Amino acid sequence: MGSSHSGVRIIENPDELYEYNKNVRPPHKPVPITSHPAKLHEEAKTTKDIPLDLSSSLGLDYPASCPNLLCGYIHINSNESFKQDCVLSCTSLCLYVIRGHGKTKLFDEGEVNWSKGDLLVVPYQLQSLEHFANEDSVFYYVHDGPLVKYLRVVPSEKAFSTTVFREKVLKDKVESIREKPGSEHANRLGTLIGNPSTSETKTLTHTLWALLNVLPANSMQKPHRHNAVALDLVTYAPKGKCYTLIGDDLDEDGKIKSPKRLDWETGASFTTPLGMWHSHHNESEDEDAWILPVQDAGLSLHQGLYDIRFADEEWKYIKDKHAIKSIIY
């Protein structure tokens, strides 16, 4: 053991250091593929926070849904209020209104009205938020409190202004994308929900990334993967018709090998681990589905590490690489 003097630890034994070849890939606890059913908030009888905490699986001693983020539901009974304290210890809070309408009192920015389908993003605050519901209401939330906890820091200033994205504006943008020629062949039909304060990364905040994505009737969105955990909220899905397939590898046809299936349910959420291939499927003949993934990709995009890949591009790269090798050898 190294010696300690006045709180400073001095390393005196080489055995306390790590040999590169044996430790360059330290053990890592992966984020589990997890579903969080809508009944968690639909069956709630009281006003309460329902954190979707996976810290025991992640080996963390504070609540987290993935290393950098915590998500959950907030259920508020009609004509009741709820104080949300996380804004005192996070830099970014995303709130999506699953149902209901009401208002939120901010520390120094007045009040914000909200209703079903709206998305609010709130920066660090000096006081708790206070939500008031005019009818039975539910938020889905994501914040970066776990990242702040890991860094052992305390927020000291706002990184952006509180911003409200109305449901109509979000869906009108998606519909305008669908109307473009060739959109039926696009791997995604959605809008990045970018904040004017984060034009560099086109993200919701400097840490959070969000996309409102439509999955048209009788369609699939082919496998892709990225260097960020996705915390996915199903905002609407035809019952029993939509699902996501997730797996580690692709086969020779570009399909996911031995995938795990996660069925979509309106108002439910699920976790897509970092780096795993996943595809989205809608087998309804006449109904679209909608999904809202939120990620910590503001960080990885800022660092140039996001590295999103699509199956078609991946296999073209692999085939071209093999073709080049055959010419050389």
C-alpha positions in Angstrom: 0.0 0.0 0.0 1.2 3.5 -0.7 1.9 5.8 2.2 -0.2 8.8 3.1 1.0 12.1 4.4 -1.3 15.0 5.1 -4.1 13.4 3.0 -1.8 13.0 0.0 -1.3 9.3 -1.1 2.2 8.5 -2.3 2.6 5.4 -4.5 5.7 3.5 -3.4 5.0 0.0 -4.7 5.1 -0.8 -8.5 2.5 -3.5 -7.9 -0.1 -0.8 -7.4 0.3 0.2 -11.0 -1.4 -1.6 -13.9 0.3 -3.5 -16.7 -1.1 -2.2 -20.0 -1.6 -5.6 -21.8 -3.6 -7.0 -18.9 -5.7 -3.9 -18.1 -6.2 -1.9 -21.3 -9.8 -3.3 -21.4 -11.0 -3.1 -17.8 -14.1 -5.0 -16.8 -17.2 -3.0 -17.7 -20.8 -3.6 -16.5 -23.0 -3.2 -19.6 -26.3 -1.5 -19.5 -28.9 -4.2 -19.6 -31.6 -4.4 -22.2 -34.6 -3.4 -20.1 -38.3 -2.6 -20.6 -40.3 -0.4 -18.3 -44.1 -1.0 -18.8 -46.7 1.8 -18.9 -48.5 0.2 -15.9 -45.9 1.7 -13.7 -47.6 5.1 -14.1 -51.0 4.0 -15.3 -51.7 2.1 -12.1 -50.2 4.8 -9.8 -52.7 6.1 -7.3 -50.6 8.8 -5.7 -48.6 11.7 -6.9 -45.0 10.4 -7.0 -41.7 10.0 -8.8 -41.1 6.6 -10.4 -37.3 6.4 -11.2 -36.3 3.7 -13.6 -33.1 2.9 -11.6 -30.7 0.2 -12.9 -27.8 1.2 -10.5 -27.5 -2.3 -9.0 -26.9 -3.7 -12.4 -24.4 -0.9 -13.3 -22.5 -1.2 -10.0 -23.2 2.4 -9.0 -24.1 3.7 -5.6 -26.5 6.4 -6.9 -29.7 6.1 -9.0 -29.0 5.8 -12.7 -30.6 4.2 -15.8 -27.3 4.3 -17.6 -23.9 5.6 -16.5 -24.7 9.2 -17.4 -28.5 9.5 -17.2 -31.5 8.7 -15.0 -35.0 8.4 -16.5 -38.4 7.8 -15.0 -42.0 8.8 -14.8 -43.7 11.4 -12.6 -47.4 10.8 -11.9 -49.4 13.8 -10.6 -53.0 13.4 -9.5 -55.5 16.0 -10.7 -55.3 19.3 -8.9 -52.1 18.3 -7.1 -48.6 19.5 -7.3 -45.2 17.8 -7.2 -41.8 19.3 -6.4 -38.9 18.0 -8.5 -35.5 18.4 -6.8 -33.2 17.0 -9.4 -32.6 20.4 -11.1 -30.5 21.3 -8.1 -28.0 18.7 -9.0 -28.1 18.2 -12.8 -27.3 20.4 -15.7 -30.1 19.2 -18.1 -33.6 17.9 -17.5 -35.9 16.7 -20.3 -39.7 16.4 -19.5 -42.1 14.8 -22.0 -45.8 15.0 -21.3 -47.3 11.5 -21.7 -50.7 12.7 -20.7 -52.5 15.5 -19.0 -52.0 19.2 -18.8 -50.9 21.8 -16.3 -48.0 24.2 -15.5 -44.5 24.2 -14.1 -43.2 27.0 -11.9 -39.5 27.8 -12.5 -37.2 29.5 -10.1 -36.6 32.7 -12.0 -38.3 32.2 -15.4 -42.0 32.4 -14.4 -44.4 29.6 -15.3 -44.6 27.3 -18.3 -47.9 25.7 -19.4 -47.8 22.2 -20.9 -50.1 19.6 -22.3 -49.9 16.1 -23.9 -47.1 15.7 -26.4 -45.1 18.8 -25.3 -41.4 18.5 -24.5 -39.7 20.8 -22.0 -36.0 21.0 -21.4 -34.8 22.8 -18.2 -31.3 23.8 -17.1 -29.8 23.8 -13.6 -32.0 25.7 -11.2 -31.4 27.2 -7.7 -34.7 25.9 -6.4 -36.9 22.9 -7.1 -39.3 22.8 -9.9 -43.0 22.8 -9.0 -45.4 21.0 -11.3 -49.1 21.5 -11.0 -51.6 19.2 -12.8 -55.0 20.4 -13.9 -55.9 16.7 -14.6 -54.3 13.3 -14.0 -50.9 13.8 -15.6 -47.6 11.9 -16.3 -44.2 13.1 -17.3 -41.4 11.0 -18.8 -38.1 12.5 -17.7 -34.4 12.2 -18.4 -31.6 14.1 -16.6 -27.8 14.0 -16.4 -27.6 13.9 -12.6 -25.7 10.6 -12.7 -23.0 12.2 -14.8 -22.7 15.1 -12.4 -22.5 12.6 -9.5 -19.8 10.6 -11.2 -17.7 13.8 -11.8 -18.2 14.8 -8.1 -19.1 18.3 -9.2 -21.9 20.7 -8.5 -23.6 22.8 -11.3 -23.0 26.5 -10.9 -24.6 28.1 -13.9 -27.2 27.5 -16.7 -25.9 26.1 -19.9 -29.1 27.1 -21.9 -32.5 28.7 -21.4 -35.6 26.7 -20.5 -37.1 25.7 -23.9 -40.5 24.3 -24.7 -41.2 22.3 -27.9 -44.9 22.0 -28.6 -46.3 18.8 -29.9 -47.8 20.4 -33.0 -44.5 21.9 -34.0 -42.6 18.7 -33.5 -45.1 16.6 -35.5 -45.4 19.2 -38.3 -41.7 19.1 -38.7 -41.7 15.3 -39.0 -44.6 15.4 -41.5 -42.7 18.0 -43.7 -39.8 15.5 -43.8 -42.1 12.6 -44.8 -43.4 14.7 -47.7 -39.9 15.1 -49.3 -39.3 12.9 -52.4 -37.5 9.7 -51.6 -38.4 9.8 -47.9 -40.0 6.4 -48.1 -36.4 5.0 -48.5 -34.9 6.8 -45.5 -33.7 4.8 -42.6 -35.2 7.4 -40.2 -38.2 9.7 -40.5 -37.8 12.1 -37.6 -36.6 15.4 -36.3 -33.6 16.0 -34.1 -34.9 18.2 -31.3 -32.1 20.7 -31.3 -31.8 23.6 -28.9 -30.6 27.0 -30.3 -28.0 27.0 -27.6 -26.3 23.9 -28.9 -26.0 24.5 -32.6 -22.6 22.8 -32.7 -24.0 19.4 -31.9 -27.7 19.9 -33.0 -28.7 18.4 -29.6 -31.4 19.0 -27.0 -28.8 20.3 -24.6 -25.0 20.2 -24.2 -25.4 16.6 -22.8 -28.8 15.4 -23.9 -29.8 14.3 -27.5 -33.4 13.7 -28.5 -35.2 12.6 -31.6 -38.9 12.4 -32.4 -39.2 9.5 -34.9 -42.2 8.1 -36.7 -42.3 4.5 -37.7 -44.8 4.3 -40.6 -47.4 1.6 -40.9 -46.1 -1.7 -42.5 -42.4 -0.6 -42.3 -39.1 -1.3 -40.6 -36.1 0.9 -39.9 -33.0 -1.2 -40.6 -30.4 -2.0 -38.1 -28.1 0.7 -36.8 -25.9 1.3 -33.7 -24.2 4.2 -32.0 -21.9 5.1 -29.2 -24.5 6.2 -26.7 -27.2 4.5 -24.6 -30.7 5.3 -25.8 -33.5 5.7 -23.3 -36.5 5.2 -25.6 -40.1 6.3 -24.8 -42.9 4.9 -27.0 -45.2 7.9 -27.4 -47.7 5.8 -29.5 -47.8 2.3 -30.9 -50.6 0.2 -32.4 -51.2 -2.6 -29.8 -49.2 -5.7 -30.5 -47.9 -4.5 -33.8 -44.5 -2.8 -33.1 -41.2 -4.0 -31.7 -37.4 -3.5 -31.6 -34.9 -6.2 -32.3 -31.5 -5.8 -30.5 -28.3 -7.9 -30.8 -24.5 -7.8 -30.8 -23.8 -8.8 -34.4 -25.1 -8.8 -38.0 -25.3 -11.9 -40.2 -24.2 -12.1 -43.9 -27.5 -10.6 -44.9 -27.2 -7.6 -42.7 -29.8 -8.8 -40.2 -29.3 -9.0 -36.5 -28.0 -12.3 -35.2 -30.0 -14.0 -32.4 -31.8 -10.8 -31.4 -33.8 -10.0 -28.3 -37.2 -8.6 -29.0 -38.7 -5.7 -27.1 -42.4 -5.1 -27.8 -43.6 -1.5 -28.0 -46.4 -0.2 -25.8 -47.8 3.3 -25.7 -46.5 5.1 -22.7 -43.8 2.5 -22.0 -40.0 2.9 -22.3 -37.0 0.6 -22.9 -33.2 0.8 -22.9 -31.0 0.3 -25.9 -27.4 -0.4 -24.8 -24.4 1.4 -26.3 -23.0 -0.2 -29.4 -25.6 -2.9 -30.0 -27.4 -3.3 -33.3 -31.1 -2.6 -33.3 -34.0 -2.3 -35.8 -37.5 -1.0 -35.4 -40.6 -2.8 -36.9 -44.2 -1.8 -37.4 -46.4 -4.6 -38.7 -49.7 -2.5 -38.5 -51.3 -2.1 -41.9 -52.8 1.3 -41.3 -51.3 3.0 -38.1 -48.1 4.8 -37.6 -46.0 4.5 -34.4 -44.0 7.2 -32.7 -40.9 6.9 -30.5 -38.8 9.4 -28.6 -35.2 8.3 -27.8 -33.1 10.4 -25.5 -29.4 9.8 -25.2 -26.3 11.4 -23.6 -25.0 12.0 -27.1 -24.4 15.7 -26.6 -21.1 14.6 -25.0 -20.1 12.1 -27.6 -20.9 14.4 -30.5 -18.9 17.2 -28.9 -16.0 14.8 -28.6 -16.4 13.3 -32.0 -17.1 9.8 -30.6 -20.8 9.2 -31.5 -20.0 7.0 -34.5 -23.5 6.1 -35.7 -23.5 3.2 -38.2 -26.3 1.8 -40.4 -26.3 -1.9 -41.5 -26.3 -1.0 -45.2 -23.3 1.2 -44.9 -21.5 -1.3 -42.7 -21.8 -4.1 -45.2 -20.9 -1.9 -48.1 -17.7 -1.0 -46.2 -16.9 -4.6 -45.4 -17.5 -5.8 -49.0 -15.4 -2.9 -50.4 -12.6 -3.8 -47.9 -12.7 -7.5 -49.0 -12.7 -6.5 -52.7 -9.6 -4.4 -52.2 -7.9 -7.2 -50.3 -8.7 -9.6 -53.2 -7.1 -7.2 -55.7 -4.0 -6.8 -53.6 -3.5 -10.4 -52.8 
